[in-house]
Amino acid sequence: MPEQIKNKFDVITLQKVGKGVLIAGAGAILTFLAEAIPGIDFGSWTPAVVAFSSILINTIREYLKGKSL
């Protein structure tokens, strides 16, 4: 398996950056959808909610990844 090369934007690095972009985007979309529900307004807490949503999505992704025993 190829390894990531330090100080270079190789394929592995770009894949990891791409996954991070998708996770952050998913968090933003999740927050947008939550605010679309009547009565929910995060106000000045929206950036924190977006960050938390991204962390939650990444946590679930990592939990589901891996081998079964």
mmCIF file of the N, C-alpha and C atoms, coordinates in Angstrom:
data_MODEL
# 
_entry.id   MODEL 
# 
loop_
_atom_site.group_PDB 
_atom_site.id 
_atom_site.type_symbol 
_atom_site.label_atom_id 
_atom_site.label_alt_id 
_atom_site.label_comp_id 
_atom_site.label_asym_id 
_atom_site.label_entity_id 
_atom_site.label_seq_id 
_atom_site.pdbx_PDB_ins_code 
_atom_site.Cartn_x 
_atom_site.Cartn_y 
_atom_site.Cartn_z 
_atom_site.occupancy 
_atom_site.B_iso_or_equiv 
_atom_site.pdbx_formal_charge 
_atom_site.auth_seq_id 
_atom_site.auth_comp_id 
_atom_site.auth_asym_id 
_atom_site.auth_atom_id 
_atom_site.pdbx_PDB_model_num 
ATOM 1   N N  . MET A 1 1  ? 0.846   -1.180  0.000  1.00 0.00 ? 1  MET A N  1 
ATOM 2   C CA . MET A 1 1  ? 0.000   0.000   0.000  1.00 0.00 ? 1  MET A CA 1 
ATOM 3   C C  . MET A 1 1  ? 0.889   1.241   0.000  1.00 0.00 ? 1  MET A C  1 
ATOM 4   N N  . PRO A 1 2  ? 0.613   2.186   -0.897 1.00 0.00 ? 2  PRO A N  1 
ATOM 5   C CA . PRO A 1 2  ? 1.438   3.393   -0.949 1.00 0.00 ? 2  PRO A CA 1 
ATOM 6   C C  . PRO A 1 2  ? 1.268   4.245   0.302  1.00 0.00 ? 2  PRO A C  1 
ATOM 7   N N  . GLU A 1 3  ? 2.319   4.981   0.627  1.00 0.00 ? 3  GLU A N  1 
ATOM 8   C CA . GLU A 1 3  ? 2.291   5.840   1.804  1.00 0.00 ? 3  GLU A CA 1 
ATOM 9   C C  . GLU A 1 3  ? 2.228   7.304   1.390  1.00 0.00 ? 3  GLU A C  1 
ATOM 10  N N  . GLN A 1 4  ? 1.719   8.092   2.294  1.00 0.00 ? 4  GLN A N  1 
ATOM 11  C CA . GLN A 1 4  ? 1.630   9.525   2.070  1.00 0.00 ? 4  GLN A CA 1 
ATOM 12  C C  . GLN A 1 4  ? 3.035   10.119  2.129  1.00 0.00 ? 4  GLN A C  1 
ATOM 13  N N  . ILE A 1 5  ? 3.347   11.022  1.215  1.00 0.00 ? 5  ILE A N  1 
ATOM 14  C CA . ILE A 1 5  ? 4.655   11.650  1.159  1.00 0.00 ? 5  ILE A CA 1 
ATOM 15  C C  . ILE A 1 5  ? 4.585   13.007  1.847  1.00 0.00 ? 5  ILE A C  1 
ATOM 16  N N  . LYS A 1 6  ? 5.553   13.251  2.756  1.00 0.00 ? 6  LYS A N  1 
ATOM 17  C CA . LYS A 1 6  ? 5.585   14.499  3.516  1.00 0.00 ? 6  LYS A CA 1 
ATOM 18  C C  . LYS A 1 6  ? 5.851   15.682  2.582  1.00 0.00 ? 6  LYS A C  1 
ATOM 19  N N  . ASN A 1 7  ? 5.183   16.795  2.859  1.00 0.00 ? 7  ASN A N  1 
ATOM 20  C CA . ASN A 1 7  ? 5.362   18.060  2.125  1.00 0.00 ? 7  ASN A CA 1 
ATOM 21  C C  . ASN A 1 7  ? 5.082   17.931  0.631  1.00 0.00 ? 7  ASN A C  1 
ATOM 22  N N  . LYS A 1 8  ? 4.107   17.090  0.276  1.00 0.00 ? 8  LYS A N  1 
ATOM 23  C CA . LYS A 1 8  ? 3.757   16.929  -1.129 1.00 0.00 ? 8  LYS A CA 1 
ATOM 24  C C  . LYS A 1 8  ? 2.259   16.629  -1.228 1.00 0.00 ? 8  LYS A C  1 
ATOM 25  N N  . PHE A 1 9  ? 1.608   17.217  -2.207 1.00 0.00 ? 9  PHE A N  1 
ATOM 26  C CA . PHE A 1 9  ? 0.203   16.930  -2.442 1.00 0.00 ? 9  PHE A CA 1 
ATOM 27  C C  . PHE A 1 9  ? 0.102   15.749  -3.401 1.00 0.00 ? 9  PHE A C  1 
ATOM 28  N N  . ASP A 1 10 ? 0.346   14.557  -2.872 1.00 0.00 ? 10 ASP A N  1 
ATOM 29  C CA . ASP A 1 10 ? 0.221   13.350  -3.675 1.00 0.00 ? 10 ASP A CA 1 
ATOM 30  C C  . ASP A 1 10 ? -1.230  12.880  -3.654 1.00 0.00 ? 10 ASP A C  1 
ATOM 31  N N  . VAL A 1 11 ? -1.494  11.767  -4.307 1.00 0.00 ? 11 VAL A N  1 
ATOM 32  C CA . VAL A 1 11 ? -2.866  11.260  -4.424 1.00 0.00 ? 11 VAL A CA 1 
ATOM 33  C C  . VAL A 1 11 ? -3.463  10.959  -3.048 1.00 0.00 ? 11 VAL A C  1 
ATOM 34  N N  . ILE A 1 12 ? -2.683  10.377  -2.165 1.00 0.00 ? 12 ILE A N  1 
ATOM 35  C CA . ILE A 1 12 ? -3.194  10.019  -0.832 1.00 0.00 ? 12 ILE A CA 1 
ATOM 36  C C  . ILE A 1 12 ? -3.570  11.277  -0.047 1.00 0.00 ? 12 ILE A C  1 
ATOM 37  N N  . THR A 1 13 ? -2.713  12.290  -0.099 1.00 0.00 ? 13 THR A N  1 
ATOM 38  C CA . THR A 1 13 ? -2.996  13.547  0.599  1.00 0.00 ? 13 THR A CA 1 
ATOM 39  C C  . THR A 1 13 ? -4.262  14.188  0.050  1.00 0.00 ? 13 THR A C  1 
ATOM 40  N N  . LEU A 1 14 ? -4.390  14.236  -1.257 1.00 0.00 ? 14 LEU A N  1 
ATOM 41  C CA . LEU A 1 14 ? -5.568  14.844  -1.867 1.00 0.00 ? 14 LEU A CA 1 
ATOM 42  C C  . LEU A 1 14 ? -6.843  14.066  -1.531 1.00 0.00 ? 14 LEU A C  1 
ATOM 43  N N  . GLN A 1 15 ? -6.753  12.738  -1.424 1.00 0.00 ? 15 GLN A N  1 
ATOM 44  C CA . GLN A 1 15 ? -7.914  11.941  -1.026 1.00 0.00 ? 15 GLN A CA 1 
ATOM 45  C C  . GLN A 1 15 ? -8.326  12.277  0.403  1.00 0.00 ? 15 GLN A C  1 
ATOM 46  N N  . LYS A 1 16 ? -7.355  12.426  1.298  1.00 0.00 ? 16 LYS A N  1 
ATOM 47  C CA . LYS A 1 16 ? -7.664  12.762  2.690  1.00 0.00 ? 16 LYS A CA 1 
ATOM 48  C C  . LYS A 1 16 ? -8.277  14.158  2.785  1.00 0.00 ? 16 LYS A C  1 
ATOM 49  N N  . VAL A 1 17 ? -7.740  15.097  2.031  1.00 0.00 ? 17 VAL A N  1 
ATOM 50  C CA . VAL A 1 17 ? -8.301  16.453  2.017  1.00 0.00 ? 17 VAL A CA 1 
ATOM 51  C C  . VAL A 1 17 ? -9.729  16.407  1.467  1.00 0.00 ? 17 VAL A C  1 
ATOM 52  N N  . GLY A 1 18 ? -9.936  15.634  0.412  1.00 0.00 ? 18 GLY A N  1 
ATOM 53  C CA . GLY A 1 18 ? -11.266 15.493  -0.177 1.00 0.00 ? 18 GLY A CA 1 
ATOM 54  C C  . GLY A 1 18 ? -12.272 14.924  0.806  1.00 0.00 ? 18 GLY A C  1 
ATOM 55  N N  . LYS A 1 19 ? -11.867 13.915  1.579  1.00 0.00 ? 19 LYS A N  1 
ATOM 56  C CA . LYS A 1 19 ? -12.759 13.351  2.597  1.00 0.00 ? 19 LYS A CA 1 
ATOM 57  C C  . LYS A 1 19 ? -13.112 14.397  3.645  1.00 0.00 ? 19 LYS A C  1 
ATOM 58  N N  . GLY A 1 20 ? -12.124 15.201  4.034  1.00 0.00 ? 20 GLY A N  1 
ATOM 59  C CA . GLY A 1 20 ? -12.385 16.266  5.006  1.00 0.00 ? 20 GLY A CA 1 
ATOM 60  C C  . GLY A 1 20 ? -13.371 17.289  4.476  1.00 0.00 ? 20 GLY A C  1 
ATOM 61  N N  . VAL A 1 21 ? -13.233 17.628  3.199  1.00 0.00 ? 21 VAL A N  1 
ATOM 62  C CA . VAL A 1 21 ? -14.159 18.574  2.566  1.00 0.00 ? 21 VAL A CA 1 
ATOM 63  C C  . VAL A 1 21 ? -15.574 17.999  2.555  1.00 0.00 ? 21 VAL A C  1 
ATOM 64  N N  . LEU A 1 22 ? -15.691 16.722  2.216  1.00 0.00 ? 22 LEU A N  1 
ATOM 65  C CA . LEU A 1 22 ? -17.016 16.084  2.188  1.00 0.00 ? 22 LEU A CA 1 
ATOM 66  C C  . LEU A 1 22 ? -17.643 16.034  3.577  1.00 0.00 ? 22 LEU A C  1 
ATOM 67  N N  . ILE A 1 23 ? -16.843 15.734  4.598  1.00 0.00 ? 23 ILE A N  1 
ATOM 68  C CA . ILE A 1 23 ? -17.362 15.675  5.962  1.00 0.00 ? 23 ILE A CA 1 
ATOM 69  C C  . ILE A 1 23 ? -17.817 17.063  6.419  1.00 0.00 ? 23 ILE A C  1 
ATOM 70  N N  . ALA A 1 24 ? -16.993 18.083  6.166  1.00 0.00 ? 24 ALA A N  1 
ATOM 71  C CA . ALA A 1 24 ? -17.370 19.446  6.555  1.00 0.00 ? 24 ALA A CA 1 
ATOM 72  C C  . ALA A 1 24 ? -18.613 19.903  5.790  1.00 0.00 ? 24 ALA A C  1 
ATOM 73  N N  . GLY A 1 25 ? -18.672 19.575  4.504  1.00 0.00 ? 25 GLY A N  1 
ATOM 74  C CA . GLY A 1 25 ? -19.848 19.929  3.708  1.00 0.00 ? 25 GLY A CA 1 
ATOM 75  C C  . GLY A 1 25 ? -21.103 19.234  4.199  1.00 0.00 ? 25 GLY A C  1 
ATOM 76  N N  . ALA A 1 26 ? -20.955 17.962  4.577  1.00 0.00 ? 26 ALA A N  1 
ATOM 77  C CA . ALA A 1 26 ? -22.102 17.213  5.106  1.00 0.00 ? 26 ALA A CA 1 
ATOM 78  C C  . ALA A 1 26 ? -22.589 17.834  6.411  1.00 0.00 ? 26 ALA A C  1 
ATOM 79  N N  . GLY A 1 27 ? -21.660 18.287  7.245  1.00 0.00 ? 27 GLY A N  1 
ATOM 80  C CA . GLY A 1 27 ? -22.048 18.959  8.493  1.00 0.00 ? 27 GLY A CA 1 
ATOM 81  C C  . GLY A 1 27 ? -22.809 20.237  8.223  1.00 0.00 ? 27 GLY A C  1 
ATOM 82  N N  . ALA A 1 28 ? -22.352 20.992  7.230  1.00 0.00 ? 28 ALA A N  1 
ATOM 83  C CA . ALA A 1 28 ? -23.046 22.241  6.879  1.00 0.00 ? 28 ALA A CA 1 
ATOM 84  C C  . ALA A 1 28 ? -24.439 21.952  6.324  1.00 0.00 ? 28 ALA A C  1 
ATOM 85  N N  . ILE A 1 29 ? -24.541 20.939  5.485  1.00 0.00 ? 29 ILE A N  1 
ATOM 86  C CA . ILE A 1 29 ? -25.853 20.566  4.917  1.00 0.00 ? 29 ILE A CA 1 
ATOM 87  C C  . ILE A 1 29 ? -26.792 20.085  6.012  1.00 0.00 ? 29 ILE A C  1 
ATOM 88  N N  . LEU A 1 30 ? -26.265 19.274  6.943  1.00 0.00 ? 30 LEU A N  1 
ATOM 89  C CA . LEU A 1 30 ? -27.087 18.787  8.050  1.00 0.00 ? 30 LEU A CA 1 
ATOM 90  C C  . LEU A 1 30 ? -27.612 19.955  8.879  1.00 0.00 ? 30 LEU A C  1 
ATOM 91  N N  . THR A 1 31 ? -26.771 20.947  9.132  1.00 0.00 ? 31 THR A N  1 
ATOM 92  C CA . THR A 1 31 ? -27.197 22.128  9.883  1.00 0.00 ? 31 THR A CA 1 
ATOM 93  C C  . THR A 1 31 ? -28.244 22.923  9.107  1.00 0.00 ? 31 THR A C  1 
ATOM 94  N N  . PHE A 1 32 ? -28.034 23.073  7.800  1.00 0.00 ? 32 PHE A N  1 
ATOM 95  C CA . PHE A 1 32 ? -29.001 23.783  6.968  1.00 0.00 ? 32 PHE A CA 1 
ATOM 96  C C  . PHE A 1 32 ? -30.358 23.081  7.019  1.00 0.00 ? 32 PHE A C  1 
ATOM 97  N N  . LEU A 1 33 ? -30.347 21.760  6.907  1.00 0.00 ? 33 LEU A N  1 
ATOM 98  C CA . LEU A 1 33 ? -31.608 21.013  6.948  1.00 0.00 ? 33 LEU A CA 1 
ATOM 99  C C  . LEU A 1 33 ? -32.277 21.125  8.311  1.00 0.00 ? 33 LEU A C  1 
ATOM 100 N N  . ALA A 1 34 ? -31.476 21.123  9.378  1.00 0.00 ? 34 ALA A N  1 
ATOM 101 C CA . ALA A 1 34 ? -32.053 21.253  10.723 1.00 0.00 ? 34 ALA A CA 1 
ATOM 102 C C  . ALA A 1 34 ? -32.699 22.621  10.904 1.00 0.00 ? 34 ALA A C  1 
ATOM 103 N N  . GLU A 1 35 ? -32.087 23.654  10.338 1.00 0.00 ? 35 GLU A N  1 
ATOM 104 C CA . GLU A 1 35 ? -32.670 24.997  10.457 1.00 0.00 ? 35 GLU A CA 1 
ATOM 105 C C  . GLU A 1 35 ? -33.918 25.159  9.600  1.00 0.00 ? 35 GLU A C  1 
ATOM 106 N N  . ALA A 1 36 ? -34.100 24.275  8.621  1.00 0.00 ? 36 ALA A N  1 
ATOM 107 C CA . ALA A 1 36 ? -35.291 24.333  7.778  1.00 0.00 ? 36 ALA A CA 1 
ATOM 108 C C  . ALA A 1 36 ? -36.530 23.854  8.532  1.00 0.00 ? 36 ALA A C  1 
ATOM 109 N N  . ILE A 1 37 ? -36.320 23.156  9.642  1.00 0.00 ? 37 ILE A N  1 
ATOM 110 C CA . ILE A 1 37 ? -37.444 22.707  10.474 1.00 0.00 ? 37 ILE A CA 1 
ATOM 111 C C  . ILE A 1 37 ? -38.010 23.935  11.201 1.00 0.00 ? 37 ILE A C  1 
ATOM 112 N N  . PRO A 1 38 ? -39.302 24.149  11.105 1.00 0.00 ? 38 PRO A N  1 
ATOM 113 C CA . PRO A 1 38 ? -39.891 25.327  11.758 1.00 0.00 ? 38 PRO A CA 1 
ATOM 114 C C  . PRO A 1 38 ? -39.593 25.359  13.261 1.00 0.00 ? 38 PRO A C  1 
ATOM 115 N N  . GLY A 1 39 ? -39.206 26.527  13.737 1.00 0.00 ? 39 GLY A N  1 
ATOM 116 C CA . GLY A 1 39 ? -38.965 26.701  15.168 1.00 0.00 ? 39 GLY A CA 1 
ATOM 117 C C  . GLY A 1 39 ? -37.512 26.507  15.578 1.00 0.00 ? 39 GLY A C  1 
ATOM 118 N N  . ILE A 1 40 ? -36.647 26.060  14.668 1.00 0.00 ? 40 ILE A N  1 
ATOM 119 C CA . ILE A 1 40 ? -35.242 25.867  15.024 1.00 0.00 ? 40 ILE A CA 1 
ATOM 120 C C  . ILE A 1 40 ? -34.426 26.997  14.412 1.00 0.00 ? 40 ILE A C  1 
ATOM 121 N N  . ASP A 1 41 ? -33.720 27.719  15.260 1.00 0.00 ? 41 ASP A N  1 
ATOM 122 C CA . ASP A 1 41 ? -32.830 28.786  14.803 1.00 0.00 ? 41 ASP A CA 1 
ATOM 123 C C  . ASP A 1 41 ? -31.617 28.786  15.733 1.00 0.00 ? 41 ASP A C  1 
ATOM 124 N N  . PHE A 1 42 ? -30.458 28.473  15.179 1.00 0.00 ? 42 PHE A N  1 
ATOM 125 C CA . PHE A 1 42 ? -29.247 28.391  15.990 1.00 0.00 ? 42 PHE A CA 1 
ATOM 126 C C  . PHE A 1 42 ? -28.616 29.750  16.233 1.00 0.00 ? 42 PHE A C  1 
ATOM 127 N N  . GLY A 1 43 ? -29.013 30.742  15.438 1.00 0.00 ? 43 GLY A N  1 
ATOM 128 C CA . GLY A 1 43 ? -28.512 32.104  15.627 1.00 0.00 ? 43 GLY A CA 1 
ATOM 129 C C  . GLY A 1 43 ? -26.994 32.168  15.578 1.00 0.00 ? 43 GLY A C  1 
ATOM 130 N N  . SER A 1 44 ? -26.403 32.789  16.599 1.00 0.00 ? 44 SER A N  1 
ATOM 131 C CA . SER A 1 44 ? -24.947 32.949  16.630 1.00 0.00 ? 44 SER A CA 1 
ATOM 132 C C  . SER A 1 44 ? -24.221 31.631  16.900 1.00 0.00 ? 44 SER A C  1 
ATOM 133 N N  . TRP A 1 45 ? -24.962 30.588  17.267 1.00 0.00 ? 45 TRP A N  1 
ATOM 134 C CA . TRP A 1 45 ? -24.360 29.273  17.523 1.00 0.00 ? 45 TRP A CA 1 
ATOM 135 C C  . TRP A 1 45 ? -24.194 28.449  16.249 1.00 0.00 ? 45 TRP A C  1 
ATOM 136 N N  . THR A 1 46 ? -24.631 28.952  15.099 1.00 0.00 ? 46 THR A N  1 
ATOM 137 C CA . THR A 1 46 ? -24.563 28.191  13.849 1.00 0.00 ? 46 THR A CA 1 
ATOM 138 C C  . THR A 1 46 ? -23.162 27.665  13.537 1.00 0.00 ? 46 THR A C  1 
ATOM 139 N N  . PRO A 1 47 ? -22.087 28.452  13.654 1.00 0.00 ? 47 PRO A N  1 
ATOM 140 C CA . PRO A 1 47 ? -20.756 27.883  13.374 1.00 0.00 ? 47 PRO A CA 1 
ATOM 141 C C  . PRO A 1 47 ? -20.399 26.709  14.282 1.00 0.00 ? 47 PRO A C  1 
ATOM 142 N N  . ALA A 1 48 ? -20.770 26.790  15.548 1.00 0.00 ? 48 ALA A N  1 
ATOM 143 C CA . ALA A 1 48 ? -20.492 25.691  16.474 1.00 0.00 ? 48 ALA A CA 1 
ATOM 144 C C  . ALA A 1 48 ? -21.315 24.459  16.119 1.00 0.00 ? 48 ALA A C  1 
ATOM 145 N N  . VAL A 1 49 ? -22.552 24.663  15.698 1.00 0.00 ? 49 VAL A N  1 
ATOM 146 C CA . VAL A 1 49 ? -23.413 23.549  15.306 1.00 0.00 ? 49 VAL A CA 1 
ATOM 147 C C  . VAL A 1 49 ? -22.883 22.878  14.052 1.00 0.00 ? 49 VAL A C  1 
ATOM 148 N N  . VAL A 1 50 ? -22.383 23.658  13.100 1.00 0.00 ? 50 VAL A N  1 
ATOM 149 C CA . VAL A 1 50 ? -21.794 23.096  11.883 1.00 0.00 ? 50 VAL A CA 1 
ATOM 150 C C  . VAL A 1 50 ? -20.569 22.256  12.249 1.00 0.00 ? 50 VAL A C  1 
ATOM 151 N N  . ALA A 1 51 ? -19.712 22.780  13.110 1.00 0.00 ? 51 ALA A N  1 
ATOM 152 C CA . ALA A 1 51 ? -18.523 22.032  13.530 1.00 0.00 ? 51 ALA A CA 1 
ATOM 153 C C  . ALA A 1 51 ? -18.920 20.741  14.253 1.00 0.00 ? 51 ALA A C  1 
ATOM 154 N N  . PHE A 1 52 ? -19.880 20.826  15.162 1.00 0.00 ? 52 PHE A N  1 
ATOM 155 C CA . PHE A 1 52 ? -20.324 19.645  15.887 1.00 0.00 ? 52 PHE A CA 1 
ATOM 156 C C  . PHE A 1 52 ? -20.940 18.616  14.942 1.00 0.00 ? 52 PHE A C  1 
ATOM 157 N N  . SER A 1 53 ? -21.710 19.066  13.969 1.00 0.00 ? 53 SER A N  1 
ATOM 158 C CA . SER A 1 53 ? -22.314 18.151  13.001 1.00 0.00 ? 53 SER A CA 1 
ATOM 159 C C  . SER A 1 53 ? -21.246 17.432  12.196 1.00 0.00 ? 53 SER A C  1 
ATOM 160 N N  . SER A 1 54 ? -20.202 18.145  11.806 1.00 0.00 ? 54 SER A N  1 
ATOM 161 C CA . SER A 1 54 ? -19.103 17.530  11.063 1.00 0.00 ? 54 SER A CA 1 
ATOM 162 C C  . SER A 1 54 ? -18.375 16.502  11.914 1.00 0.00 ? 54 SER A C  1 
ATOM 163 N N  . ILE A 1 55 ? -18.145 16.834  13.183 1.00 0.00 ? 55 ILE A N  1 
ATOM 164 C CA . ILE A 1 55 ? -17.501 15.885  14.097 1.00 0.00 ? 55 ILE A CA 1 
ATOM 165 C C  . ILE A 1 55 ? -18.367 14.654  14.286 1.00 0.00 ? 55 ILE A C  1 
ATOM 166 N N  . LEU A 1 56 ? -19.672 14.858  14.429 1.00 0.00 ? 56 LEU A N  1 
ATOM 167 C CA . LEU A 1 56 ? -20.600 13.740  14.601 1.00 0.00 ? 56 LEU A CA 1 
ATOM 168 C C  . LEU A 1 56 ? -20.590 12.825  13.380 1.00 0.00 ? 56 LEU A C  1 
ATOM 169 N N  . ILE A 1 57 ? -20.620 13.408  12.184 1.00 0.00 ? 57 ILE A N  1 
ATOM 170 C CA . ILE A 1 57 ? -20.594 12.609  10.954 1.00 0.00 ? 57 ILE A CA 1 
ATOM 171 C C  . ILE A 1 57 ? -19.295 11.823  10.854 1.00 0.00 ? 57 ILE A C  1 
ATOM 172 N N  . ASN A 1 58 ? -18.169 12.457  11.168 1.00 0.00 ? 58 ASN A N  1 
ATOM 173 C CA . ASN A 1 58 ? -16.882 11.763  11.103 1.00 0.00 ? 58 ASN A CA 1 
ATOM 174 C C  . ASN A 1 58 ? -16.805 10.656  12.153 1.00 0.00 ? 58 ASN A C  1 
ATOM 175 N N  . THR A 1 59 ? -17.343 10.885  13.342 1.00 0.00 ? 59 THR A N  1 
ATOM 176 C CA . THR A 1 59 ? -17.346 9.871   14.398 1.00 0.00 ? 59 THR A CA 1 
ATOM 177 C C  . THR A 1 59 ? -18.148 8.650   13.972 1.00 0.00 ? 59 THR A C  1 
ATOM 178 N N  . ILE A 1 60 ? -19.309 8.873   13.404 1.00 0.00 ? 60 ILE A N  1 
ATOM 179 C CA . ILE A 1 60 ? -20.141 7.758   12.930 1.00 0.00 ? 60 ILE A CA 1 
ATOM 180 C C  . ILE A 1 60 ? -19.438 7.009   11.807 1.00 0.00 ? 60 ILE A C  1 
ATOM 181 N N  . ARG A 1 61 ? -18.802 7.747   10.893 1.00 0.00 ? 61 ARG A N  1 
ATOM 182 C CA . ARG A 1 61 ? -18.073 7.116   9.784  1.00 0.00 ? 61 ARG A CA 1 
ATOM 183 C C  . ARG A 1 61 ? -16.940 6.231   10.310 1.00 0.00 ? 61 ARG A C  1 
ATOM 184 N N  . GLU A 1 62 ? -16.192 6.742   11.290 1.00 0.00 ? 62 GLU A N  1 
ATOM 185 C CA . GLU A 1 62 ? -15.095 5.960   11.861 1.00 0.00 ? 62 GLU A CA 1 
ATOM 186 C C  . GLU A 1 62 ? -15.605 4.743   12.628 1.00 0.00 ? 62 GLU A C  1 
ATOM 187 N N  . TYR A 1 63 ? -16.737 4.898   13.311 1.00 0.00 ? 63 TYR A N  1 
ATOM 188 C CA . TYR A 1 63 ? -17.324 3.784   14.074 1.00 0.00 ? 63 TYR A CA 1 
ATOM 189 C C  . TYR A 1 63 ? -17.733 2.648   13.150 1.00 0.00 ? 63 TYR A C  1 
ATOM 190 N N  . LEU A 1 64 ? -18.294 3.005   12.009 1.00 0.00 ? 64 LEU A N  1 
ATOM 191 C CA . LEU A 1 64 ? -18.773 1.983   11.065 1.00 0.00 ? 64 LEU A CA 1 
ATOM 192 C C  . LEU A 1 64 ? -17.651 1.364   10.236 1.00 0.00 ? 64 LEU A C  1 
ATOM 193 N N  . LYS A 1 65 ? -16.496 2.013   10.216 1.00 0.00 ? 65 LYS A N  1 
ATOM 194 C CA . LYS A 1 65 ? -15.350 1.523   9.452  1.00 0.00 ? 65 LYS A CA 1 
ATOM 195 C C  . LYS A 1 65 ? -14.629 0.441   10.242 1.00 0.00 ? 65 LYS A C  1 
ATOM 196 N N  . GLY A 1 66 ? -14.028 -0.488  9.565  1.00 0.00 ? 66 GLY A N  1 
ATOM 197 C CA . GLY A 1 66 ? -13.225 -1.498  10.239 1.00 0.00 ? 66 GLY A CA 1 
ATOM 198 C C  . GLY A 1 66 ? -13.782 -2.896  10.019 1.00 0.00 ? 66 GLY A C  1 
ATOM 199 N N  . LYS A 1 67 ? -13.103 -3.826  10.618 1.00 0.00 ? 67 LYS A N  1 
ATOM 200 C CA . LYS A 1 67 ? -13.461 -5.244  10.457 1.00 0.00 ? 67 LYS A CA 1 
ATOM 201 C C  . LYS A 1 67 ? -14.368 -5.723  11.572 1.00 0.00 ? 67 LYS A C  1 
ATOM 202 N N  . SER A 1 68 ? -15.236 -6.649  11.237 1.00 0.00 ? 68 SER A N  1 
ATOM 203 C CA . SER A 1 68 ? -16.069 -7.287  12.247 1.00 0.00 ? 68 SER A CA 1 
ATOM 204 C C  . SER A 1 68 ? -15.265 -8.398  12.908 1.00 0.00 ? 68 SER A C  1 
ATOM 205 N N  . LEU A 1 69 ? -15.525 -8.631  14.168 1.00 0.00 ? 69 LEU A N  1 
ATOM 206 C CA . LEU A 1 69 ? -14.831 -9.714  14.880 1.00 0.00 ? 69 LEU A CA 1 
ATOM 207 C C  . LEU A 1 69 ? -15.491 -11.036 14.665 1.00 0.00 ? 69 LEU A C  1 
# 
